[in-house]
Amino acid sequence: MKGKAQKLCHAIDDLFLSHPRKTLVVEPEVQELLPLAQLRREAGRKTAAIGASRQEESWQQLEAALRVR
């Protein structure tokens, strides 16, 4: 299990490092997880961009939602 965890760790690092290490991911389980991780990373980046561009509006919506509760 330690070997699989290490391979997954390297694969995840490759997603976040600006200059990823060149590693060959051959474990099918890891290969299946990478596209999902990439989608989640992209969704997070888009959400952050929207939040940054509409920060004030986001805070107002949050405050309004909290008042309703």
Summary of the structure (lengths in Angstrom):
residues: 69
radius of gyration: 18.0
end to end distance: 45.8
largest distance: 51.4
contacts: 141
relative contact order: 0.10
helix: 80%
strand: 0%
